[in-house]
């Protein structure tokens, strides 16, 4: 009896080890493949051809590419407002939502952002949207849930849907898509500085703000 129990235990341990090794191999090779081409740099200098083809107009500018589904975008809101106060006259941080062809992943909320922007009320609801999506798990990508959310937040559903179908919203979505694609934005928040630099946070605030300001004013990053 003792030998049978011992063999059963050994057999179970061996199976568990093999299972763990197989699972690890599967995730490393199929779920989470890593290569040099897949790595994301915290600072990228955009090719001159793409700078010239950029949908952005202002040569001295900071554009934040964010997503309502991005936790880091939400927690950096106050820091971006503080950065705004340090910018030269005539320069401010402009926000756009990450957008892709099928509005999937972090881009799924781009139509909501664009519609509220055209309605002139996006800033009023930014924090509420972050909280509802990230903390309260409200699925604003679902049409019925979105309708209920609009009513709850005193936004006219009919007016919202009318604006959503407007040419102005379509143009804004296209602009955000063009920017996202031209600069190959895959992660948020990303900052496009002077139409040239794409920066992802690589240090704590306010040091990260200092680095953005250096890129804006001197065209050079600060050392870490």
C-alpha positions, 0 to 999 in steps of 0.5 A: 500500500505504501509503495502504491501511494509513493508511486502515485505521488511521484507520478502526480509530481512528474505530470505536474512538472511536465505540464508546467514545462509544456505550458511555459514553452507554449506561452513563450513561443506562441502567446508571448513571442518576443523578438528585437522587432517587437520591442518598444522603444521609449523614445523614437525619432520619426523618419523625415518622410513621415514627418513631412507626411504627418497629419499634424500641422504645428511644428512646435506641439505636443500631442498625447495619444491616449485611450479611455481603456488605459490605466496609465493615461488615467493616472497621468491626467493631473501630471499632463495638466501640470505640464500644460502650465509649464509650456511656452506661450501658444503651445498646449498638450492636445489629446487624441484617442488611439484609433485603428481600422476596426476600432479594436483593443485600446482603440475601441472607445475612439468613436465615443471620444470623437463624438464627445469632442465634437459636442464640446463636452469631452473634457467634462466627462473624461474623469468619469469615463476613466472611472467607469471603464477602469474601476466600475467595469462599465462596457461603453463599447456595448450600445445599450450600456452606452445609451444607459450611461448617456442618460445617467450622465444627462447627455441627450441620446438622440443628439449624441447619435446624431453627432456620432453620424456627422461628417465632423466626427468621421473627419476626426476619426480619420484624423486620429487614425492617420496620426496613429498609423503615421507614427505607428502608435501601439501603446498609450499614453504616447506623446508626439513632440514637434511632429518628430519624437514619439515618447513613452514614459520612461521615468517618473513625473515631473522628470518625465515632463522635463524630458518632454520639455527638453524635446520640445525646446531643444530637440534633444532628450535628457539623460536618465 
